């Protein structure tokens, strides 16, 4: 029986590798500055179609299960910021029959959407001007920001932003993002201790001269 991986290798992998991704099978990764980009082809459990998932993981913070992210192994579902590749809002699935020809057509169509949309989405959140680096706590709390469709829960995004600011020494914003996460925590008690500690951090006073 033809396998989808063969069509991915022929028609999607070359496009991704020309953009600096590495990998094989259904998952590809690349390092972009302080971020890891992940693309995964997810087959339907019932067969006959697939979706393409995109993930962004800051290298300076743990993944969603608390591990230090490994750019050679991290999976899309472990990234803090995720979305599904689509020509419109919502899910998009590419359908195919059991033949190699049908799979080739579907994968080529998905590769085309990556080149016109997915490539731009990754680019918009990369580099020093990325909204992940530039959004302020006030803008985030008010919803006045765009992460180009990459998302998680408000609590997890605020926590991620707090940890990112802490990693570069911006303790004022780290504390503010942590307080936003705490205010929206609800029943996610497992994060409370960490967020309370983050919310209390303060810059060290400059030594007197």
C-alpha positions in Angstrom: 0.0 0.0 0.0 1.3 3.5 -0.8 2.3 5.5 2.3 1.7 9.2 2.8 5.4 9.6 4.0 6.5 8.8 0.4 4.5 11.7 -1.0 5.7 14.0 1.8 9.3 13.1 1.0 8.7 13.8 -2.7 6.7 17.0 -2.5 6.7 18.7 0.9 10.1 17.8 2.3 12.1 19.6 -0.4 10.1 22.8 0.1 10.7 22.7 3.9 14.4 21.8 3.6 14.9 24.7 1.2 13.6 26.9 4.1 16.1 25.4 6.6 13.9 22.7 8.1 15.4 19.3 8.9 13.7 16.0 9.6 11.9 13.1 7.9 8.7 11.2 8.0 5.9 13.5 9.1 7.7 16.0 11.4 10.2 18.7 10.5 12.0 21.3 12.6 14.3 24.2 12.3 16.0 26.7 14.6 15.1 30.4 14.0 17.1 32.6 16.3 15.7 32.0 19.8 12.7 29.9 18.5 12.1 26.4 17.3 9.7 26.0 14.4 7.9 22.6 14.0 5.7 21.4 11.2 3.9 18.1 11.5 1.6 16.2 9.1 -1.2 14.7 11.1 -3.2 11.9 9.5 -6.8 11.3 10.4 -7.4 8.3 12.6 -9.9 7.1 10.0 -7.5 7.5 7.1 -8.0 9.3 3.8 -7.0 12.8 4.8 -4.4 14.8 6.7 -3.9 18.2 8.3 -0.7 20.2 8.8 0.1 21.5 12.3 2.5 24.3 13.1 4.3 24.9 16.3 6.6 27.6 17.8 8.6 26.9 20.9 10.9 29.5 22.6 14.2 27.9 23.2 14.7 29.7 26.5 11.6 28.2 28.3 10.4 24.7 29.0 8.0 23.0 26.7 4.4 22.2 27.7 5.4 19.3 29.9 8.2 21.1 31.5 11.2 19.8 29.6 14.0 21.8 28.1 13.2 21.9 24.4 15.4 19.8 22.2 15.3 21.2 18.6 16.1 17.8 17.2 13.2 15.9 18.9 10.5 18.3 20.0 7.0 17.5 18.7 4.5 20.0 17.6 2.0 19.2 20.4 4.7 20.1 23.0 5.2 23.6 21.6 3.7 26.5 23.7 2.4 28.3 20.6 0.5 26.2 18.0 -2.0 26.4 15.1 -3.2 24.4 12.1 -2.2 25.5 8.6 -5.2 26.6 6.7 -6.2 28.8 3.7 -9.0 30.2 5.9 -9.8 30.3 9.6 -10.4 27.0 11.2 -9.3 23.5 10.4 -8.2 22.4 6.9 -7.8 18.8 5.9 -6.5 17.5 2.6 -8.3 14.4 1.4 -6.8 11.6 -0.7 -7.5 8.1 -1.9 -5.3 5.1 -1.4 -3.2 5.7 -4.4 0.2 7.3 -4.7 -1.1 9.7 -7.3 -3.9 10.9 -5.1 -1.6 11.3 -2.1 0.9 13.3 -4.3 -1.9 15.7 -5.4 -3.0 16.3 -1.8 0.6 16.8 -0.5 1.4 19.1 -3.4 -1.6 21.2 -2.5 -0.6 21.3 1.2 2.9 22.3 0.2 1.5 25.2 -1.9 -0.5 26.4 1.1 2.7 26.3 3.2 4.6 28.4 0.7 1.9 31.0 0.5 0.7 31.1 4.1 2.7 28.9 6.5 6.0 30.5 5.5 4.6 33.9 6.2 3.1 32.9 9.5 6.4 31.6 10.8 8.2 34.7 9.5 5.8 37.1 11.3 6.6 35.6 14.7 10.4 35.3 14.1 13.3 37.8 14.5 13.9 40.6 17.0 10.7 42.4 16.0 8.5 39.4 16.7 5.3 40.2 18.7 6.5 37.5 21.1 9.3 39.8 22.1 7.6 43.2 21.6 4.1 42.8 23.1 3.7 44.6 26.4 1.7 43.3 29.4 -0.9 46.1 28.9 -1.3 45.2 25.2 -1.6 41.5 26.0 -4.2 41.9 28.7 -6.3 44.2 26.5 -6.0 41.8 23.5 -4.2 44.4 21.4 -1.7 42.1 19.8 -1.5 39.5 17.1 0.5 36.2 17.2 -0.6 35.4 13.6 -2.9 32.6 14.8 -0.3 30.9 17.0 -2.0 30.5 20.4 -2.5 28.6 23.6 -4.7 29.4 26.6 -4.3 32.9 28.0 -2.7 31.6 31.1 -0.1 29.5 29.3 0.7 32.4 26.8 1.1 34.9 29.7 3.3 32.4 31.6 5.4 31.8 28.5 5.8 35.6 27.9 6.7 36.0 31.6 9.4 33.3 31.3 10.7 34.8 28.1 11.0 38.3 29.7 12.7 36.8 32.7 15.3 35.1 30.5 16.4 38.4 29.1 16.4 40.2 32.4 13.2 42.2 31.9 11.9 41.4 35.4 9.3 44.2 35.5 7.4 42.8 32.5 8.0 39.2 33.6 6.2 40.0 36.9 3.4 41.8 35.1 2.8 38.8 32.7 2.8 36.4 35.6 0.2 38.5 37.4 -2.0 38.3 34.2 -1.7 34.6 34.2 -2.6 34.4 37.9 -5.7 36.5 37.4 -6.9 34.0 34.8 -5.7 30.9 36.4 -9.0 29.3 37.4 -8.5 25.7 38.4 -5.0 25.3 36.9 -3.5 25.0 40.4 -0.3 23.2 39.2 1.0 26.5 37.9 0.2 28.7 40.9 3.4 28.3 42.8 5.5 29.1 39.8 3.4 32.1 38.8 3.3 33.5 42.3 7.1 33.3 42.4 7.4 35.0 39.0 4.9 37.7 40.0 7.1 38.7 42.9 10.4 39.1 41.2 11.8 42.5 41.2 14.9 44.1 39.6 17.9 44.4 41.9 18.6 47.9 43.0 21.5 49.6 41.5 24.5 49.8 43.9 25.0 53.2 45.4 28.1 55.1 44.4 
